[in-house]
Amino acid sequence: MTTTATSLLQFNNVSLGYGDFTVLKDISIDVKQGQVVALMGGSGSGKTTLLRAATGQIFAQKGTVSVFNQDLASLTAKQLQFMRQRMGVLFQQGALFTDLNVFENVAFPLREHAKKSETEITEIVLSKLEAVGLRAAAHLRISEISGGMARRVALARAIVLEPELLLYDEPFAGLDPISLGITAQLIRDLTDRLNCASIIITHDVPESFKIADQVYIVGQGKLITGGTPEQLTDSTDPYVRQFLHGQPDGPIAFNYPETPAFEQWLEQRKP
């Protein structure tokens, strides 16, 4: 990875939250072209909040979130829509259309956003299905394929427009060991082939460390640390060691923290 690679996503001293509640404070992250970057943390640590901010679903309470060197908060609705067309998102549950077959699910973004002939669409879709090992499943309905296959169909759909920035929300969840390893390597290979940037929202340490260039760990309402997998493996930080090794005792609390919103809700329930 060269130091001159273009930054595609930047969080600069960002605070994120919902309403009056702040989930994360002072987050600074830099994702460059050609990188696979893992965003990790425990359940409820704010990983998905980071993904929502990266796609402009929520905006920073403080600081700036920039994609392709543009501050998302400064964009009009039309500009934001165009920006999202340059991204691919693999949702945690796949979000496939159950009334369409595999081919039409992958073809959907092309029909919506690209002026292509049916011959071109067929060629592009089959090539993307080939990349995820499902070319011969193009005719099957979503109800006829396994959960692991559905995740790969969703991946093919996410890359069909050959985006510059790919975001994966828990791509390894619920996969068997073989599918998990294949999916991880696919993310690495696609990133290299498309020369894009891939961001993985995950808590799967072994597979992420195999393919990631940079890893950021969030928790306790902040960015705990960031670095290469090798640097984090050697870290002596108690939070990092507890998270990486799955230790039950340490600074990571099991209980979800109480918030002002919870206290208000609880007060309203009192007789």
C-alpha positions as CSV (number, residue, x, y, z in Angstrom):
1,M,0.0,0.0,0.0
2,T,1.5,3.3,-1.0
3,T,1.3,6.4,1.2
4,T,0.0,8.4,-1.8
5,A,-3.2,6.4,-2.1
6,T,-6.3,8.6,-2.3
7,S,-8.5,8.9,0.8
8,L,-12.0,7.8,0.0
9,L,-13.6,8.1,3.5
10,Q,-12.5,10.3,6.4
11,F,-13.9,10.9,9.8
12,N,-12.3,14.0,11.3
13,N,-12.9,14.5,15.0
14,V,-16.5,13.2,14.6
15,S,-19.1,12.8,17.2
16,L,-22.2,10.7,16.3
17,G,-25.5,9.9,17.9
18,Y,-29.3,10.1,17.8
19,G,-31.1,13.1,19.2
20,D,-29.5,14.3,22.4
21,F,-27.7,10.9,22.9
22,T,-24.1,10.7,21.7
23,V,-22.9,7.2,20.8
24,L,-19.3,8.0,19.7
25,K,-17.0,11.0,20.3
26,D,-13.8,12.3,18.7
27,I,-13.6,9.6,15.9
28,S,-10.9,10.0,13.3
29,I,-10.6,7.4,10.6
30,D,-8.9,7.5,7.2
31,V,-9.8,4.9,4.6
32,K,-7.7,4.9,1.4
33,Q,-8.2,3.4,-2.1
34,G,-7.1,-0.2,-2.3
35,Q,-7.5,-0.8,1.5
36,V,-9.6,-3.3,3.4
37,V,-10.4,-1.6,6.7
38,A,-12.1,-3.4,9.6
39,L,-14.2,-1.5,12.0
40,M,-14.6,-3.6,15.1
41,G,-16.1,-3.5,18.6
42,G,-18.5,-5.2,20.9
43,S,-22.3,-5.3,20.5
44,G,-23.7,-1.9,20.9
45,S,-20.4,-0.2,20.6
46,G,-21.4,2.0,17.6
47,K,-20.1,0.1,14.6
48,T,-23.3,0.3,12.6
49,T,-23.6,4.0,13.6
50,L,-20.3,4.5,11.8
51,L,-21.7,2.8,8.7
52,R,-24.8,5.0,8.8
53,A,-22.7,8.1,9.0
54,A,-20.5,6.9,6.1
55,T,-23.6,6.6,3.8
56,G,-25.2,9.8,4.9
57,Q,-28.1,8.2,6.8
58,I,-27.1,10.3,9.8
59,F,-24.9,13.3,10.1
60,A,-22.1,14.2,12.5
61,Q,-23.1,16.1,15.7
62,K,-19.5,17.4,15.6
63,G,-16.6,17.2,13.1
64,T,-16.9,16.2,9.4
65,V,-17.5,13.0,7.5
66,S,-16.0,13.2,4.0
67,V,-16.6,10.8,1.2
68,F,-14.6,11.3,-2.0
69,N,-13.3,14.6,-0.4
70,Q,-16.8,16.0,0.0
71,D,-18.4,16.8,3.4
72,L,-21.6,14.7,3.4
73,A,-23.4,17.3,5.6
74,S,-22.9,19.9,2.8
75,L,-24.6,17.9,0.1
76,T,-28.1,18.4,-1.3
77,A,-30.4,15.4,-1.4
78,K,-29.7,14.9,-5.1
79,Q,-25.9,15.1,-4.6
80,L,-26.1,12.6,-1.8
81,Q,-28.1,10.2,-4.0
82,F,-25.4,10.5,-6.7
83,M,-22.7,9.9,-4.0
84,R,-24.4,6.7,-2.9
85,Q,-24.3,5.4,-6.5
86,R,-20.5,5.4,-6.1
87,M,-20.8,3.1,-3.1
88,G,-21.8,-0.5,-2.7
89,V,-23.4,-1.7,0.6
90,L,-23.8,-5.3,1.8
91,F,-26.5,-5.2,4.4
92,Q,-26.4,-7.6,7.4
93,Q,-29.5,-9.5,6.3
94,G,-28.7,-9.2,2.6
95,A,-31.9,-7.2,1.8
96,L,-32.6,-9.3,-1.3
97,F,-35.9,-9.1,-3.2
98,T,-37.6,-12.4,-2.5
99,D,-40.0,-12.1,-5.5
100,L,-37.1,-11.8,-7.9
101,N,-34.6,-14.6,-8.9
102,V,-30.9,-14.4,-8.3
103,F,-30.2,-12.8,-11.7
104,E,-32.7,-10.0,-11.4
105,N,-31.6,-9.2,-7.8
106,V,-28.1,-8.5,-9.1
107,A,-29.4,-6.8,-12.2
108,F,-31.6,-4.4,-10.2
109,P,-28.9,-1.6,-9.7
110,L,-28.0,-1.7,-13.3
111,R,-31.6,-1.3,-14.4
112,E,-32.1,1.6,-11.9
113,H,-28.8,3.5,-12.5
114,A,-27.1,2.5,-15.7
115,K,-28.2,2.7,-19.3
116,K,-27.4,-0.7,-20.6
117,S,-28.8,-3.0,-23.2
118,E,-30.2,-6.4,-22.1
119,T,-27.2,-8.1,-23.7
120,E,-24.8,-5.9,-21.6
121,I,-26.8,-6.5,-18.4
122,T,-26.7,-10.2,-18.9
123,E,-22.9,-10.1,-19.5
124,I,-22.2,-7.9,-16.5
125,V,-24.5,-9.8,-14.1
126,L,-23.2,-13.2,-15.1
127,S,-19.6,-12.0,-14.7
128,K,-20.4,-10.8,-11.1
129,L,-22.1,-14.0,-10.2
130,E,-19.1,-15.9,-11.6
131,A,-16.9,-13.8,-9.3
132,V,-18.9,-15.1,-6.2
133,G,-19.2,-18.7,-7.6
134,L,-22.9,-18.5,-8.4
135,R,-23.1,-18.1,-12.2
136,A,-25.1,-21.3,-12.5
137,A,-27.5,-20.2,-9.8
138,A,-28.7,-17.2,-11.8
139,H,-32.2,-18.7,-12.6
140,L,-32.9,-19.7,-9.0
141,R,-35.4,-17.9,-6.7
142,I,-34.1,-16.6,-3.4
143,S,-36.2,-19.2,-1.5
144,E,-34.3,-21.9,-3.4
145,I,-30.8,-21.0,-2.2
146,S,-29.1,-21.2,1.2
147,G,-28.3,-18.4,3.5
148,G,-24.7,-18.5,2.6
149,M,-25.5,-18.3,-1.1
150,A,-27.9,-15.4,-0.5
151,R,-25.1,-13.5,1.2
152,R,-22.9,-14.1,-1.9
153,V,-25.8,-12.9,-4.2
154,A,-26.0,-9.7,-2.1
155,L,-22.2,-9.3,-2.5
156,A,-22.6,-9.6,-6.3
157,R,-25.3,-7.0,-6.3
158,A,-23.1,-4.7,-4.1
159,I,-20.3,-4.8,-6.7
160,V,-22.4,-4.8,-9.9
161,L,-21.8,-1.1,-10.5
162,E,-18.1,-1.5,-9.6
163,P,-18.3,1.0,-6.8
164,E,-15.3,3.0,-5.5
165,L,-16.3,2.4,-1.9
166,L,-17.7,-0.9,-0.5
167,L,-19.3,-1.2,3.0
168,Y,-20.1,-4.5,4.6
169,D,-22.3,-4.8,7.6
170,E,-21.4,-8.0,9.5
171,P,-20.5,-9.9,6.3
172,F,-19.4,-13.0,8.2
173,A,-22.5,-13.4,10.5
174,G,-24.2,-16.8,10.3
175,L,-21.8,-18.3,7.8
176,D,-20.3,-21.8,8.1
177,P,-16.5,-22.0,8.3
178,I,-16.0,-22.7,4.6
179,S,-18.4,-19.9,3.4
180,L,-16.8,-17.5,5.9
181,G,-13.3,-18.1,4.6
182,I,-14.5,-17.8,1.0
183,T,-16.4,-14.6,1.7
184,A,-13.4,-13.1,3.4
185,Q,-11.1,-13.9,0.5
186,L,-13.7,-12.6,-1.9
187,I,-13.7,-9.2,-0.2
188,R,-9.9,-9.0,-0.4
189,D,-9.8,-10.1,-4.0
190,L,-12.6,-7.8,-5.1
191,T,-11.0,-4.9,-3.4
192,D,-7.7,-5.6,-5.2
193,R,-9.4,-6.1,-8.6
194,L,-11.7,-3.1,-8.4
195,N,-9.0,-1.0,-6.7
196,C,-11.7,0.3,-4.4
197,A,-11.8,0.6,-0.6
198,S,-13.7,-1.9,1.5
199,I,-14.9,-1.3,5.0
200,I,-16.0,-4.3,7.1
201,I,-18.2,-3.7,10.1
202,T,-17.5,-6.9,12.1
203,H,-16.5,-8.5,15.4
204,D,-14.9,-11.5,13.7
205,V,-11.3,-11.2,14.6
206,P,-9.5,-14.1,12.9
207,E,-11.0,-13.7,9.4
208,S,-10.8,-9.9,9.5
209,F,-7.1,-9.9,10.5
210,K,-6.3,-12.2,7.6
211,I,-7.5,-9.7,5.0
212,A,-7.4,-6.2,6.6
213,D,-4.8,-3.5,6.0
214,Q,-6.1,-1.4,8.9
215,V,-8.2,-2.2,11.9
216,Y,-10.1,0.3,14.1
217,I,-11.7,-0.7,17.4
218,V,-14.5,1.3,19.0
219,G,-15.9,1.0,22.5
220,Q,-16.7,3.0,25.6
221,G,-18.1,5.7,23.3
222,K,-14.8,6.4,21.5
223,L,-12.1,5.1,19.2
224,I,-10.0,2.8,21.3
225,T,-7.2,2.2,18.9
226,G,-6.3,1.8,15.2
227,G,-3.4,0.1,13.4
228,T,-2.4,-2.9,11.3
229,P,-3.5,-6.3,12.4
230,E,0.1,-7.0,13.5
231,Q,0.2,-3.8,15.6
232,L,-3.1,-4.7,17.4
233,T,-2.0,-8.2,18.0
234,D,1.0,-6.9,19.8
235,S,-1.0,-4.3,21.8
236,T,-0.9,-4.3,25.6
237,D,-4.1,-2.2,25.9
238,P,-6.5,-4.1,28.3
239,Y,-9.5,-3.3,26.1
240,V,-7.8,-4.5,22.9
241,R,-6.5,-7.7,24.5
242,Q,-9.9,-8.5,26.1
243,F,-11.7,-7.9,22.7
244,L,-9.2,-9.8,20.6
245,H,-9.0,-12.8,22.9
246,G,-12.6,-12.9,24.1
247,Q,-11.7,-12.6,27.7
248,P,-14.8,-12.4,30.1
249,D,-13.0,-10.1,32.5
250,G,-11.8,-6.6,31.5
251,P,-12.9,-3.1,30.7
252,I,-15.6,-4.1,28.3
253,A,-18.9,-4.2,30.2
254,F,-21.5,-6.8,29.4
255,N,-24.5,-4.6,30.4
256,Y,-25.7,-1.9,27.9
257,P,-25.0,1.5,29.5
258,E,-27.8,3.5,31.0
259,T,-28.7,6.7,29.0
260,P,-30.8,9.8,29.7
261,A,-33.4,8.4,27.3
262,F,-33.6,5.2,29.4
263,E,-33.9,7.1,32.6
264,Q,-36.7,9.2,31.2
265,W,-38.5,6.1,29.9
266,L,-38.1,4.4,33.3
267,E,-39.4,7.5,35.1
268,Q,-42.5,7.6,32.9
269,R,-43.4,4.0,33.9
270,K,-43.4,4.7,37.6
271,P,-47.0,4.7,39.1
